[in-house]
Amino acid sequence: MNNETLWLSLGFLGQGLFSARFLLQWLKSEREKKSVFPIAFWYFSIGGGLTLLSYAIHKQDPVFIVGQAAGLFVYLRNLYFVIHAEKVSAD
């Protein structure tokens, strides 16, 4: 397996993680009969975002890099809010 094939595989892995988050959110919402975002949604978002950002940096695509980096900020911030809210409610 050559270097480009490994990078392409990494890119598909990132896209797979990103897609899995929507499937997870959809199934959880169907189960609860309302729109919900389980905490795993944010972990899949971060995993997919980091993987795709790595791929974008490798490809040297500034549009893709900026988009993924901005998204990661949002995902990390939302995860912080979720974790912080759980801590506050536990106190």
C-alpha positions in Angstrom: 0.0 0.0 0.0 1.5 3.3 -1.0 1.5 6.6 0.8 -1.3 8.2 -1.2 -3.6 5.1 -0.6 -3.0 5.5 3.1 -4.0 9.2 3.0 -7.0 8.3 0.9 -8.0 5.7 3.4 -7.6 8.2 6.2 -9.9 10.7 4.3 -12.6 8.0 3.9 -12.3 7.1 7.6 -12.9 10.7 8.5 -15.9 10.9 6.2 -17.2 7.7 7.7 -16.9 9.0 11.2 -18.6 12.2 10.1 -21.5 10.3 8.5 -21.8 8.0 11.5 -22.6 10.9 13.7 -25.7 11.7 11.7 -26.9 8.1 11.8 -26.4 8.0 15.5 -28.3 11.3 16.0 -31.1 10.1 13.8 -31.5 6.8 15.6 -31.4 8.4 19.1 -34.0 11.0 18.0 -36.3 8.3 16.6 -36.0 6.4 19.8 -36.9 9.4 21.9 -39.5 10.8 19.5 -37.8 14.2 19.6 -34.6 15.8 18.2 -31.7 15.1 20.5 -27.9 15.2 20.1 -26.3 12.4 22.2 -22.8 13.2 23.6 -21.4 10.6 21.2 -22.5 12.9 18.3 -19.8 15.4 19.4 -17.1 12.8 19.8 -17.8 11.5 16.3 -17.8 15.1 15.1 -14.4 15.7 16.7 -12.9 12.4 15.5 -14.2 13.0 11.9 -13.1 16.6 12.0 -9.6 15.9 13.2 -9.2 13.1 10.6 -10.5 15.2 7.8 -8.4 18.2 8.9 -5.3 16.0 8.7 -6.3 14.9 5.3 -7.0 18.5 4.2 -3.6 19.6 5.5 -2.0 16.8 3.6 -3.8 17.9 0.4 -2.9 21.5 1.2 -6.4 22.6 0.5 -6.9 26.0 2.3 -10.7 26.0 1.9 -11.0 22.5 3.4 -8.5 23.3 6.2 -10.4 26.5 7.3 -13.8 24.7 7.1 -12.6 21.7 9.2 -10.7 23.8 11.7 -13.7 26.1 12.3 -16.0 23.1 12.7 -13.6 21.5 15.3 -13.9 24.7 17.4 -17.7 24.4 17.4 -17.7 20.7 18.2 -15.2 21.1 21.0 -17.2 24.1 22.4 -20.4 22.1 22.3 -18.8 19.1 24.0 -17.6 21.5 26.7 -21.1 22.8 27.2 -22.5 19.3 27.5 -19.9 18.2 30.0 -20.2 21.4 32.0 -24.0 21.1 32.1 -23.7 17.5 33.4 -21.2 18.7 36.1 -23.5 21.5 37.2 -26.6 19.3 37.4 -24.6 16.7 39.4 -23.7 19.3 42.1 
